[in-house]
Amino acid sequence: MKRRDWSAAREKCEAEGRCRVCKSASHGLDSAHVIPRSIAPAESNMSADSIVPLCRICHTAFDAHEFSLLEHLTLDEQLAAVRAAGSLDRARRIITGERL
């Protein structure tokens, strides 16, 4: 099994230094996948544009579909999400927290 390269995710979290949603730097940062790894192929889901730095609290809330991440994404991140999800509609539903 091939190991995943997390360097782009780590570099993005270090460069931004704060949670994209709550702007906190005190809760520790996670590399949150915009499109869950279980849905997208690994090669399309490991780029820096597929990762968003979130504090652990916001990451847990996003994974539980408690809020929309859409307003916190750059255009490149939105495009990467569409590529990873396979369609615009599916990416929108995932990012906005709708259940599939």
C-alpha positions as CSV (number, residue, x, y, z in Angstrom):
1,M,0.0,0.0,0.0
2,K,1.3,3.4,-1.0
3,R,1.9,6.0,1.7
4,R,0.1,9.3,1.3
5,D,2.1,12.4,1.1
6,W,0.8,14.8,3.7
7,S,3.5,17.5,3.1
8,A,1.2,19.8,1.1
9,A,-1.5,19.6,3.9
10,R,1.1,20.3,6.6
11,E,2.6,23.2,4.7
12,K,-0.8,24.8,4.1
13,C,-1.8,24.5,7.8
14,E,1.5,26.0,8.9
15,A,1.3,28.8,6.3
16,E,-2.2,29.8,7.3
17,G,-1.7,29.2,11.0
18,R,-5.4,29.7,11.9
19,C,-8.7,27.8,11.5
20,R,-10.3,28.9,8.3
21,V,-13.7,29.1,10.0
22,C,-13.3,30.5,13.6
23,K,-9.9,32.0,13.0
24,S,-8.6,30.4,16.2
25,A,-5.0,29.3,16.5
26,S,-5.3,27.9,20.0
27,H,-7.1,24.6,19.4
28,G,-4.5,23.0,17.2
29,L,-5.0,22.6,13.4
30,D,-6.2,19.6,11.5
31,S,-5.9,19.1,7.7
32,A,-9.6,18.8,6.9
33,H,-10.5,17.3,3.5
34,V,-13.2,19.3,1.8
35,I,-14.5,16.1,0.2
36,P,-14.1,13.1,2.6
37,R,-11.4,10.6,1.7
38,S,-14.0,7.8,1.6
39,I,-15.7,9.5,-1.3
40,A,-12.9,10.9,-3.5
41,P,-10.0,9.0,-5.1
42,A,-6.8,9.5,-3.1
43,E,-4.9,11.2,-6.0
44,S,-7.6,13.9,-6.3
45,N,-7.9,14.5,-2.6
46,M,-4.3,15.0,-1.4
47,S,-3.5,18.3,-3.1
48,A,-3.3,21.5,-1.1
49,D,-6.5,22.7,-2.7
50,S,-8.4,19.7,-1.4
51,I,-7.4,20.5,2.2
52,V,-8.6,23.3,4.5
53,P,-7.0,24.0,7.9
54,L,-9.6,23.7,10.6
55,C,-9.3,23.7,14.4
56,R,-10.3,20.4,15.9
57,I,-13.6,21.8,17.1
58,C,-14.6,23.1,13.6
59,H,-13.3,20.0,12.0
60,T,-15.6,17.8,14.2
61,A,-18.5,20.1,13.5
62,F,-17.9,20.1,9.7
63,D,-17.6,16.3,9.7
64,A,-21.0,16.2,11.5
65,H,-22.5,18.4,8.8
66,E,-23.2,21.2,11.3
67,F,-22.2,24.1,8.9
68,S,-21.4,24.9,5.3
69,L,-17.8,25.3,4.4
70,L,-18.6,27.0,1.1
71,E,-18.1,30.6,2.2
72,H,-14.7,29.7,3.6
73,L,-13.2,28.2,0.4
74,T,-11.2,29.8,-2.3
75,L,-12.2,29.3,-5.9
76,D,-9.4,26.9,-6.4
77,E,-10.6,24.9,-3.4
78,Q,-14.1,24.8,-4.8
79,L,-12.9,23.6,-8.2
80,A,-10.8,20.9,-6.5
81,A,-13.9,19.8,-4.6
82,V,-15.9,19.5,-7.8
83,R,-13.1,17.4,-9.4
84,A,-12.8,15.2,-6.3
85,A,-16.6,14.7,-5.8
86,G,-17.1,14.0,-9.5
87,S,-19.9,16.5,-10.1
88,L,-20.8,20.1,-9.1
89,D,-24.1,19.0,-7.4
90,R,-22.4,16.3,-5.3
91,A,-19.6,18.7,-4.3
92,R,-22.1,21.4,-3.3
93,R,-24.1,19.0,-1.2
94,I,-21.0,17.8,0.7
95,I,-19.6,21.3,1.2
96,T,-22.8,22.8,2.5
97,G,-23.4,19.9,4.8
98,E,-26.4,18.2,3.1
99,R,-26.5,14.5,3.6
100,L,-25.9,12.4,0.4
